[in-house]
Amino acid sequence: MSTVTINAAQNEVPEVPDFKDPADISSYVQDLSATVTDLADNIASVAYAVDAGITISSTFPPTNTTTTGTVTLEGGTAGTTYEVHGTFTFASGKVRKRSFKVRVENR
């Protein structure tokens, strides 16, 4: 299983620089350190949603720390780019949404 860290900037939807093979189980860490600092708050929970065709792992469900959210993805169709959407709830009750794209290709 591979892990990729993504800087979760507010106004962009970055594409992960490396692609995912359909057979891979890959984890993606969204780093919201800058947002945590700006809000003077901590992440309390995270929930993820994905485009149809790729799956959030039930074996490795989403997790968070006070500054990051992690989602593990399985499957996908080669030649397809999927959007992954994270909803981060902070200790104060504030909510921030951050997304990224994952391209699936055969290795």
C-alpha positions as CSV (number, residue, x, y, z in Angstrom):
1,M,0.0,0.0,0.0
2,S,1.4,3.4,-0.9
3,T,0.8,6.8,0.8
4,V,0.7,10.2,-0.8
5,T,0.6,13.5,1.1
6,I,-1.3,16.4,-0.5
7,N,-1.0,20.1,0.6
8,A,-4.7,20.9,0.8
9,A,-4.8,24.6,-0.3
10,Q,-8.1,26.4,-0.1
11,N,-8.9,27.4,-3.7
12,E,-7.5,24.5,-5.8
13,V,-8.2,20.9,-6.6
14,P,-4.7,19.4,-7.1
15,E,-4.1,16.2,-9.0
16,V,-2.0,13.7,-7.3
17,P,1.4,13.6,-9.2
18,D,1.6,9.8,-9.4
19,F,-1.2,7.7,-10.7
20,K,-3.0,4.8,-9.0
21,D,-3.2,1.3,-10.6
22,P,-6.8,-0.2,-10.5
23,A,-5.4,-3.1,-8.3
24,D,-3.6,-0.8,-5.8
25,I,-4.9,0.1,-2.4
26,S,-3.5,3.6,-1.9
27,S,-3.7,6.1,1.0
28,Y,-3.9,9.9,0.6
29,V,-3.1,12.3,3.4
30,Q,-4.5,15.8,3.1
31,D,-2.4,18.2,5.1
32,L,-4.4,21.2,6.4
33,S,-1.6,22.5,8.7
34,A,-1.9,26.1,7.2
35,T,-5.7,26.1,7.7
36,V,-5.3,24.8,11.3
37,T,-2.8,27.6,12.0
38,D,-5.1,30.3,10.3
39,L,-8.1,29.2,12.3
40,A,-6.2,28.5,15.6
41,D,-8.2,25.3,15.7
42,N,-7.8,21.6,15.3
43,I,-9.5,19.0,13.1
44,A,-11.9,17.0,15.1
45,S,-13.3,14.7,12.4
46,V,-13.2,14.1,8.6
47,A,-15.6,12.5,6.2
48,Y,-14.8,11.6,2.5
49,A,-16.9,11.2,-0.6
50,V,-15.6,10.0,-4.0
51,D,-16.8,9.9,-7.6
52,A,-18.6,6.7,-8.8
53,G,-16.2,4.1,-9.9
54,I,-13.6,4.2,-7.2
55,T,-14.1,3.1,-3.6
56,I,-13.2,4.3,-0.1
57,S,-11.6,1.3,1.6
58,S,-13.7,-0.4,4.3
59,T,-10.6,-2.2,5.6
60,F,-8.8,1.2,6.1
61,P,-11.6,3.7,6.9
62,P,-10.8,7.5,6.8
63,T,-8.9,8.9,9.8
64,N,-7.7,12.2,11.0
65,T,-5.1,13.9,13.2
66,T,-5.4,17.5,14.5
67,T,-3.9,18.7,11.2
68,T,-4.5,16.0,8.5
69,G,-7.2,13.7,7.0
70,T,-6.4,10.3,5.5
71,V,-8.5,8.4,3.0
72,T,-7.6,5.0,1.4
73,L,-8.9,4.2,-2.0
74,E,-9.4,0.9,-3.9
75,G,-10.3,0.1,-7.5
76,G,-11.0,2.6,-10.3
77,T,-11.0,2.3,-14.0
78,A,-7.8,2.8,-16.0
79,G,-7.9,6.1,-18.0
80,T,-10.2,7.8,-15.5
81,T,-9.6,10.7,-13.2
82,Y,-11.6,10.8,-10.0
83,E,-12.3,13.6,-7.5
84,V,-12.1,12.9,-3.8
85,H,-13.9,15.3,-1.5
86,G,-12.9,15.7,2.2
87,T,-15.2,17.5,4.7
88,F,-13.2,18.6,7.7
89,T,-14.9,19.5,11.0
90,F,-12.9,21.5,13.5
91,A,-13.2,21.4,17.3
92,S,-15.0,24.8,17.2
93,G,-17.6,23.4,14.8
94,K,-16.2,25.2,11.7
95,V,-16.3,23.1,8.5
96,R,-13.8,23.2,5.6
97,K,-14.0,21.2,2.4
98,R,-11.0,20.2,0.4
99,S,-10.7,18.1,-2.8
100,F,-8.1,16.4,-4.9
101,K,-7.9,14.3,-8.1
102,V,-6.6,10.8,-8.5
103,R,-5.8,9.5,-12.0
104,V,-6.0,5.7,-12.4
105,E,-3.8,4.0,-15.0
106,N,-2.5,0.4,-15.5
107,R,1.1,0.0,-14.4
